[in-house]
Amino acid sequence: MSTSITQFNHLRIPLEEILKATNNFSDKNIIGKGDFGYVYKGQLLHSGELINVSARRLDRSQGQGGVEFWTEISVLSTLEHPNIVSLIGFCDEKGEKIIINRHEAKGSLCMYLDDPNLTWEQRVRISIGAARAISYIHDEEGRNCSIIHRNINSSTILLDENFEAKLSGFEFSIKDSVDRMERYISSEVILTQGYMDPETIKSGDVTQKSDIYSFGVVLCEIMCGRKAFLPDESEDKKFLAPLVRFHDENETLQDIIHPDIWNQVTSGSIKLFAMSACKCISKDRLQRLDINMHLHWLQRLHKNVPLLYYVETLGKLPQSAQDIYNVRPPGLSLSFQSYMYVCCIHLSLIF
């Protein structure tokens, strides 16, 4: 990392405060395990407010992760977006390396993939949040360079108390302005199995389209209700992305959609969602569209959830906004006023 470490001094948090917040890294405070160590929950005083935090402690016995530690601090300290996890500070005292983020109450997306209580509307909304975060880091405006995340998966997409997506896991990210040789070298990092762009595996080169591929795999997970890689499955079902491509080509996607998801979704809605996912996971990078196009599709899909649900449920067009409201999807997180507004917009489009 070329940036001077001293510029992050304002983010330093004394080890004593972190020990107090995590009850001396008590096992009872462990909420997860990351690539380089355990994650602990705690409370810290920040800007005069006591907030819930997650403390990611680098496992010193591994003898690695130092570069990634400073990379994450360097990148996250420059980012400010509602769909990106907030960096509170860090500690590098007495051999410790700890990153403190604002705690996201619901944990990671991977915990909910096969949860029937996570509604289709929530799944689409989470996808939109993740897409917004990726759009933000891929846009160089205001930062003189864009960022390639390189570690997008359902474990690095966290969820707050309202199930809004927060992108995390920036320890492997790189600036897109580095020369081509540096990009080849940095791509040697082994990322989570099942999410890596086939062209990166083949050539070693990473681009924004590599992030698009990983995002597409997450869309597949959300749609199918399973993880990207299942080691105990048969060889043809271990990896989700090629499985989705196969069923898409054979027009049999319904065979791999999780039943609980299929029962609450319309065929029109799943087709639009699958179209975006399959574009992302194309083997050919040239076929993968810019993240903003996928964001546009997902936003249109989310706005049309009420109308699609009505038509698929009753097999006819509604005659009024009240008709659509009376047959709304289960678990739709819109107020009555917001829902009726959306219904009226839909009616203006079809009449």
Secondary structure, 3 states (H helix, E strand, C coil): CCCCHHHHHHHECCHHHHHHHCCCCCHHHEEEECCCCEEEEEEEEECCEEEEEEEEECCHHHCCCHHHHHHHHHHHCCCCCCCECCEEEEECCCCCCEEEEECCCCEEHHHHCCCCCCCHHHHHHHHHHHHHHHHHHHCCCCCCCCEECCCCCCCCEEECCCCCEEECCHHHCEECCCCHHHHHHHCCCCCCCCCCCHHHHHHCCCCHHHHHHHHHHHHHHHHHCCCCECCCCCCCCCEHHHHHHHHHHCCCHHHCCCHHHHCCCCHHHHHHHHHHHHHHCCCCHHHCCCHHHHHHHHHHHHHCHHHHHHHHHHCCCCCCHHHHHHCCCCCCCCCHHHHHHHHHHHHHHHC
